[in-house]
């Protein structure tokens, strides 16, 4: 079932808004660091933990969330996620301390996001079946996601300065209400299968492994041996998870994640680029926001205004996704995006060191926004187009988990470098480290298929084995 031209607007509106508010939630707290820490009598590192836990919960639960769409239905999961997210936003707005803020923002909003985001990508893939319309749809969704991440500091800064940081969570709750209303017209193209088994043990193991890994990264600056233990434990749990999955498949039982997903070379490379893109986006957002507030002494609204350059860059390039997809291969767009983003980080470092004013941030942030906007949509399209309709729940959960793991790693890596020594040198080192990670994404993009049909699935959702590379 493909979306008609007249119905496309109503289909995309709630899906794009859902991606916007989740991305917004991941970045808007960056400009509230000082306000929240003072109001709740906590530290900058405490607020960083809340931000990272939110991103981590999303990454850890996205795979189970994607799998549940097959059992409960795409629309039902979307609505359930919206309700849980809205409850978390309301609780965060009334939080008397850091613990309640973590419960509302990091836990409930994280769980809600894990339930509602996979349906966004599954419904888009199923409703928009040709290359141009799918590129346009993903372009709109990724544009809203990019704007939410990049404009989060600006919107959050305006609300915080005009009213309070608590009002930013009220804003999130109001947007959730609007999405619920708009979602009434959504139609799930595939019926749910309540009898489909759910791998509970696999869900627990995958979530535990991801939590241990990122917690280990966060612990590096406090206790090296503890960090090493957590990282090893996380790796061991994930190895056991994959052994569990392999065993269930050999026994003819449905597992949380099909190992066949990892036998598609094009999809694997696309997942690497997705992880790297969001790692760079959230890492740069956190680092620059912390630098502006801690070192430069800017308030929330000043910090948000400076991020406008990145927002404009993401908006411009994401909205051009359909036109770019017709003219260039996905591989070309993703590689170009990484080159421009890495160059933007270099320009940012050079100009900020050379000029003390706020305008020194604009050129680099604009380039970073343009580069990320160019490659966000084709990376998603490459991965989603590699699999059949039956596998969309699994690959959407895996894709969003990989992307959100990148987001949490970006904040964790940057934060770990920063708290090791809050100085100008630490901020430059964190930013340079993010650029170095971008080179990994660029190399992965260079290994993607050169032909348009191989990289995009020829605009169709390929059968399970037809796209194995």
C-alpha positions as CSV (number, residue, x, y, z in Angstrom):
1,X,0.0,0.0,0.0
2,X,1.7,3.2,-1.1
3,X,0.8,6.6,0.2
4,X,-1.1,8.8,-2.3
5,X,0.0,12.3,-3.1
6,X,-3.0,13.8,-1.2
7,X,-2.5,11.5,1.8
8,X,1.3,11.9,2.0
9,X,1.0,15.1,4.0
10,X,-1.1,13.5,6.6
11,X,1.0,10.4,6.7
12,X,4.3,12.3,7.1
13,X,3.1,14.9,9.6
14,X,2.9,12.7,12.7
15,X,5.9,10.6,11.7
16,X,8.1,13.6,11.1
17,X,7.0,15.3,14.3
18,X,7.7,12.1,16.3
19,X,11.2,12.1,15.0
20,X,11.6,15.8,15.7
21,X,10.5,15.6,19.3
22,X,12.8,12.6,20.1
23,X,15.8,14.3,18.5
24,X,14.9,17.5,20.3
25,X,14.8,15.7,23.6
26,X,18.3,14.4,23.0
27,X,19.9,17.8,22.5
28,X,17.8,20.6,24.1
29,X,19.1,19.7,27.6
30,X,22.6,20.7,26.5
31,X,21.8,24.4,26.9
32,X,20.1,23.8,30.3
33,X,23.1,22.3,32.0
34,X,23.8,25.2,34.3
35,X,20.1,26.0,35.0
36,X,19.2,22.4,35.8
37,X,22.3,21.8,37.9
38,X,21.7,25.0,40.0
39,X,17.9,24.4,40.3
40,X,18.3,20.7,41.3
41,X,21.4,21.3,43.4
42,X,23.5,18.8,41.3
43,X,26.6,19.0,39.1
44,X,27.3,19.4,35.4
45,X,28.4,15.8,35.3
46,X,25.1,14.8,36.9
47,X,23.2,16.4,34.1
48,X,25.5,14.8,31.6
49,X,24.6,11.4,33.1
50,X,20.9,12.2,32.7
51,X,21.4,13.1,29.0
52,X,23.5,10.0,28.3
53,X,21.1,7.6,30.1
54,X,18.3,8.9,27.9
55,X,20.2,8.2,24.8
56,X,21.4,4.8,26.2
57,X,17.9,3.6,27.1
58,X,16.8,4.4,23.5
59,X,19.7,2.5,22.1
60,X,19.3,-0.5,24.4
61,X,15.5,-0.9,23.9
62,X,15.2,0.0,20.2
63,X,15.7,-3.6,19.0
64,X,13.0,-5.0,21.3
65,X,10.8,-2.1,20.4
66,X,11.2,-2.8,16.7
67,X,10.4,-6.4,17.2
68,X,7.2,-5.6,19.2
69,X,5.8,-3.8,16.1
70,X,5.2,-7.2,14.5
71,X,3.3,-8.5,17.5
72,X,1.4,-5.4,18.5
73,X,1.2,-3.5,15.2
74,X,3.0,-0.4,14.0
75,X,0.3,2.2,14.9
76,X,-0.4,0.7,18.4
77,X,3.3,0.7,19.3
78,X,3.5,4.3,18.0
79,X,0.6,5.4,20.2
80,X,1.9,3.5,23.3
81,X,5.3,5.1,22.9
82,X,3.8,8.5,22.7
83,X,1.8,8.0,25.9
84,X,4.9,6.8,27.8
85,X,7.0,9.6,26.5
86,X,4.3,12.2,27.4
87,X,4.2,10.9,30.9
88,X,7.9,11.2,31.2
89,X,7.9,14.7,29.9
90,X,5.3,15.8,32.5
91,X,7.2,14.0,35.3
92,X,10.4,15.8,34.2
93,X,8.8,19.2,34.3
94,X,7.8,18.6,37.9
95,X,11.1,16.9,39.0
96,X,12.2,18.0,42.5
97,X,15.6,16.5,42.1
98,X,18.0,14.7,39.7
99,X,16.7,11.3,40.5
100,X,13.1,12.1,39.4
101,X,14.5,13.9,36.3
102,X,16.4,10.8,35.3
103,X,13.2,8.7,35.9
104,X,11.1,11.0,33.8
105,X,13.5,12.2,31.1
106,X,16.0,9.4,30.9
107,X,13.9,6.3,31.6
108,X,10.3,7.0,30.6
109,X,11.1,9.2,27.6
110,X,13.8,6.8,26.6
111,X,11.3,3.8,26.8
112,X,8.7,5.8,24.9
113,X,11.1,6.7,22.2
114,X,12.2,3.1,21.8
115,X,8.5,2.1,21.2
116,X,7.5,5.0,18.9
117,X,10.6,5.5,16.6
118,X,10.7,2.0,14.9
119,X,7.1,2.4,13.6
120,X,8.1,5.7,12.1
121,X,10.7,4.1,9.8
122,X,8.7,0.9,9.2
123,X,5.6,2.8,8.1
124,X,7.6,5.1,5.9
125,X,9.3,2.2,4.2
126,X,6.0,0.4,3.7
127,X,3.9,3.4,2.6
128,X,6.4,4.9,0.2
129,X,7.7,2.2,-2.2
130,X,9.4,4.0,-5.1
131,X,12.9,5.6,-4.9
132,X,11.8,9.3,-5.3
133,X,8.8,9.2,-2.9
134,X,10.7,7.3,-0.2
135,X,13.7,9.7,-0.5
136,X,11.3,12.6,-0.2
137,X,9.6,11.0,2.9
138,X,12.8,10.0,4.6
139,X,14.2,13.5,3.7
140,X,11.3,15.1,5.5
141,X,11.6,12.9,8.5
142,X,15.4,13.1,8.7
143,X,15.1,16.9,8.2
144,X,12.8,17.1,11.2
145,X,15.1,14.8,13.2
146,X,18.1,16.9,12.3
147,X,16.3,20.1,13.1
148,X,15.2,18.7,16.4
149,X,18.8,17.8,17.3
150,X,20.4,21.0,15.9
151,X,17.6,23.4,16.9
152,X,17.1,21.8,20.3
153,X,19.6,24.1,21.9
154,X,18.0,27.2,20.3
155,X,14.4,26.3,21.2
156,X,15.4,25.0,24.6
157,X,17.4,28.1,25.2
158,X,14.5,30.4,24.3
159,X,12.1,28.6,26.5
160,X,14.6,28.4,29.4
161,X,15.5,32.0,29.2
162,X,11.9,33.2,28.8
163,X,10.2,30.9,31.3
164,X,12.2,28.0,32.8
165,X,13.9,24.8,31.9
166,X,10.8,23.0,33.2
167,X,8.7,24.7,30.5
168,X,10.8,22.9,27.8
169,X,9.4,19.6,29.0
170,X,5.9,21.0,29.0
171,X,6.6,21.9,25.4
172,X,7.5,18.3,24.7
173,X,4.3,17.1,26.3
174,X,2.2,19.5,24.1
175,X,3.9,18.3,20.9
176,X,3.2,14.7,22.0
177,X,-0.5,15.6,22.3
178,X,-0.5,17.1,18.8
179,X,1.2,13.9,17.4
180,X,-1.5,11.7,19.0
181,X,-4.2,13.7,17.4
182,X,-2.5,13.7,13.9
183,X,-1.9,9.9,14.2
184,X,-5.6,9.1,14.2
185,X,-5.5,9.1,10.3
186,X,-2.6,6.7,10.1
187,X,-3.3,3.3,8.7
188,X,-1.1,0.3,9.4
189,X,-0.5,-1.5,6.0
190,X,0.3,-4.8,7.7
191,X,-1.9,-6.5,10.3
192,X,-0.4,-7.3,13.7
193,X,0.4,-10.9,14.6
194,X,-0.4,-11.4,18.3
195,X,0.6,-15.0,18.1
196,X,4.1,-14.2,16.9
197,X,6.6,-15.2,19.7
198,X,8.8,-12.6,21.4
199,X,12.3,-13.4,22.6
200,X,12.3,-12.0,26.1
201,X,15.6,-13.5,27.1
202,X,17.3,-12.1,24.0
203,X,15.7,-8.7,24.7
204,X,17.1,-8.6,28.2
205,X,20.6,-9.8,27.1
206,X,20.9,-7.3,24.2
207,X,19.8,-4.4,26.5
208,X,22.1,-5.4,29.3
209,X,25.1,-5.7,26.9
210,X,24.6,-2.2,25.5
211,X,24.0,-0.7,28.9
212,X,27.3,-2.2,30.2
213,X,29.3,-1.0,27.2
214,X,28.3,2.7,27.4
215,X,28.4,2.7,31.2
216,X,32.0,1.5,30.9
217,X,32.8,4.4,28.7
218,X,31.3,6.8,31.2
219,X,33.3,5.3,34.0
220,X,36.7,5.8,32.2
221,X,37.4,9.1,33.9
222,X,36.5,7.9,37.4
223,X,37.9,4.4,37.6
224,X,39.9,2.8,34.9
225,X,39.6,-0.7,36.3
226,X,35.9,-0.4,36.8
227,X,35.5,0.9,33.2
228,X,37.5,-2.0,31.9
229,X,35.4,-4.5,33.8
230,X,32.2,-3.0,32.5
231,X,33.4,-3.0,28.9
232,X,34.5,-6.6,29.1
233,X,31.2,-7.6,30.8
234,X,29.3,-5.8,28.1
235,X,31.2,-7.5,25.4
236,X,30.7,-10.9,27.0
237,X,27.0,-10.4,27.4
238,X,26.7,-9.4,23.7
239,X,28.7,-12.5,22.7
240,X,26.3,-14.6,24.7
241,X,23.3,-12.8,23.1
242,X,24.5,-13.6,19.6
243,X,25.1,-17.2,20.7
244,X,21.6,-17.3,22.1
245,X,20.1,-16.0,18.9
246,X,22.1,-18.5,16.8
247,X,20.9,-21.3,19.0
248,X,17.2,-20.3,18.7
249,X,17.5,-20.0,15.0
250,X,19.1,-23.5,14.7
251,X,16.2,-24.9,16.8
252,X,13.7,-23.3,14.4
253,X,12.5,-20.8,16.9
254,X,12.1,-17.1,16.3
255,X,14.9,-15.0,17.8
256,X,14.9,-11.3,18.8
257,X,17.2,-10.5,15.9
258,X,17.8,-12.6,12.8
259,X,21.4,-13.3,12.1
260,X,20.6,-12.9,8.4
261,X,20.4,-9.2,8.9
262,X,24.2,-9.2,9.4
263,X,24.9,-11.1,6.2
264,X,24.0,-8.1,4.0
265,X,27.2,-6.2,3.4
266,X,25.5,-3.1,2.1
267,X,23.3,-2.9,5.2
268,X,26.2,-3.4,7.5
269,X,28.2,-0.6,5.9
270,X,25.1,1.6,6.1
271,X,24.7,0.9,9.8
272,X,28.3,1.9,10.4
273,X,27.6,5.3,8.6
274,X,24.4,5.8,10.7
275,X,26.2,5.2,13.9
276,X,29.0,7.5,13.0
277,X,26.7,10.3,11.8
278,X,24.8,10.5,15.1
279,X,27.9,10.1,17.2
280,X,29.3,13.2,15.5
281,X,26.1,15.1,15.7
282,X,25.4,14.6,19.3
283,X,29.0,14.7,20.3
284,X,29.6,18.1,18.7
285,X,26.3,19.4,20.0
286,X,27.2,18.4,23.6
287,X,30.9,19.6,23.4
288,X,30.1,23.0,21.8
289,X,27.2,23.7,24.2
290,X,29.3,22.8,27.2
291,X,32.2,24.9,26.0
292,X,29.9,28.0,25.4
293,X,28.4,27.8,28.8
294,X,31.3,26.6,31.0
295,X,34.2,28.4,29.3
296,X,32.6,31.4,27.5
297,X,29.9,31.9,30.1
298,X,27.1,32.2,27.6
299,X,23.5,31.7,28.8
300,X,21.0,29.2,27.3
301,X,19.6,31.6,24.7
302,X,23.0,32.8,23.5
303,X,24.1,29.2,23.1
304,X,20.9,28.3,21.2
305,X,21.3,31.2,18.8
306,X,24.9,30.1,17.9
307,X,23.5,26.6,17.0
308,X,21.2,28.2,14.5
309,X,23.9,27.8,11.8
310,X,23.9,24.0,12.2
311,X,20.1,24.0,12.1
312,X,20.0,25.9,8.8
313,X,22.6,23.6,7.3
314,X,20.7,20.4,8.2
315,X,17.4,21.9,7.1
316,X,18.7,23.0,3.7
317,X,20.4,19.8,2.8
318,X,17.8,17.4,4.2
319,X,14.9,19.1,2.3
320,X,17.0,18.7,-0.9
321,X,17.1,14.9,-0.3
322,X,14.7,14.0,-3.1
323,X,16.5,16.1,-5.7
324,X,19.9,14.9,-4.6
325,X,18.7,11.2,-4.7
326,X,17.7,11.6,-8.4
327,X,21.1,13.0,-9.4
328,X,23.6,11.1,-7.3
329,X,24.1,7.6,-5.9
330,X,23.6,7.0,-2.1
331,X,27.3,6.2,-1.8
332,X,28.3,9.6,-3.3
333,X,25.9,11.5,-1.0
334,X,27.1,9.7,2.1
335,X,30.8,10.2,1.3
336,X,30.2,13.9,0.4
337,X,28.4,14.3,3.7
338,X,31.3,12.9,5.7
339,X,33.9,15.1,3.9
340,X,31.9,18.3,4.5
341,X,31.2,17.4,8.1
342,X,34.8,16.6,8.9
343,X,35.9,19.8,7.1
344,X,33.4,21.7,9.1
345,X,34.8,20.4,12.4
346,X,38.3,21.5,11.2
347,X,37.0,25.0,10.3
348,X,35.2,25.2,13.7
349,X,38.4,24.4,15.6
350,X,40.5,26.8,13.6
351,X,38.2,29.8,13.7
352,X,37.3,29.5,17.4
353,X,41.0,29.4,18.3
354,X,41.7,32.4,16.1
355,X,38.7,34.6,16.8
356,X,37.1,35.1,20.3
357,X,33.7,36.2,19.1
358,X,30.5,34.2,18.7
359,X,30.5,34.5,14.9
360,X,33.6,32.3,14.7
361,X,31.3,29.3,15.4
362,X,28.9,30.0,12.5
363,X,30.9,28.8,9.4
364,X,32.0,25.5,11.0
365,X,28.6,24.7,12.4
366,X,26.9,25.5,9.1
367,X,29.2,23.1,7.3
368,X,28.6,20.4,9.9
369,X,24.9,20.8,9.5
370,X,25.1,20.7,5.7
371,X,27.2,17.6,5.7
372,X,25.1,15.7,8.2
373,X,21.9,16.7,6.4
374,X,23.2,15.4,3.1
375,X,24.0,11.9,4.4
376,X,21.3,11.2,7.1
377,X,18.6,10.3,4.5
378,X,20.6,8.1,2.1
379,X,22.1,6.1,5.0
380,X,18.6,5.3,6.3
381,X,17.3,4.5,2.8
382,X,20.3,2.2,2.0
383,X,19.6,0.1,5.1
384,X,15.8,0.0,5.0
385,X,15.7,-0.9,1.3
386,X,17.8,-4.0,1.8
387,X,15.1,-6.1,3.4
388,X,11.6,-7.5,2.9
389,X,8.4,-6.3,4.5
390,X,8.5,-9.1,7.0
391,X,12.0,-8.0,8.2
392,X,11.2,-4.3,8.5
393,X,10.4,-4.5,12.2
394,X,13.8,-6.1,12.9
395,X,15.9,-3.9,10.7
396,X,14.1,-0.7,11.9
397,X,14.8,-1.6,15.5
398,X,18.4,-2.5,14.7
399,X,18.9,0.6,12.6
400,X,17.5,2.9,15.3
401,X,19.4,1.1,18.0
402,X,22.7,1.6,16.1
403,X,21.9,5.3,15.5
404,X,21.0,5.9,19.1
405,X,24.0,4.0,20.3
406,X,26.0,6.4,18.3
407,X,24.2,9.3,19.9
408,X,24.9,8.0,23.4
409,X,28.5,7.2,22.5
410,X,29.0,10.7,21.1
411,X,27.9,12.3,24.4
412,X,29.8,9.7,26.5
413,X,33.1,10.0,24.6
414,X,33.0,13.8,24.5
415,X,31.9,14.0,28.1
416,X,34.6,11.6,29.2
417,X,37.3,13.7,27.6
418,X,35.8,16.9,29.0
419,X,35.6,15.8,32.6
420,X,39.1,14.7,32.5
421,X,40.1,18.3,32.6
422,X,37.7,21.2,32.0
423,X,39.9,23.4,30.0
424,X,40.1,24.8,26.4
425,X,42.5,22.0,25.5
426,X,40.0,19.3,26.6
427,X,37.2,20.8,24.4
428,X,39.5,20.9,21.4
429,X,40.6,17.4,22.0
430,X,37.0,16.1,22.3
431,X,36.0,17.9,19.0
432,X,39.1,16.5,17.2
433,X,38.3,13.0,18.5
434,X,34.8,13.3,16.9
435,X,36.4,14.3,13.6
436,X,38.7,11.2,13.8
437,X,35.7,9.0,14.3
438,X,34.1,10.6,11.2
439,X,37.0,9.2,9.1
440,X,35.8,5.7,10.0
441,X,32.4,6.5,8.7
442,X,33.9,7.9,5.5
443,X,35.8,4.7,4.9
444,X,32.7,2.6,5.4
445,X,30.8,4.9,2.9
446,X,33.6,4.4,0.4
447,X,33.0,0.6,0.5
448,X,29.3,0.9,-0.4
449,X,28.2,-0.3,-3.8
450,X,28.9,2.2,-6.6
451,X,25.8,1.4,-8.7
452,X,22.6,3.1,-7.9
453,X,20.5,-0.1,-7.9
454,X,22.9,-2.0,-5.6
455,X,23.0,0.8,-3.1
456,X,19.3,1.5,-2.9
457,X,17.7,-1.8,-3.7
458,X,16.5,-0.3,-7.0
459,X,13.9,1.6,-5.1
460,X,12.1,-1.5,-3.8
461,X,12.1,-3.5,-0.7
462,X,14.1,-6.5,-1.8
463,X,13.3,-10.1,-0.9
464,X,15.2,-11.5,2.0
465,X,18.0,-13.1,0.0
466,X,18.0,-11.0,-3.1
467,X,20.2,-8.3,-1.7
468,X,22.8,-10.4,0.1
469,X,26.2,-9.1,-0.9
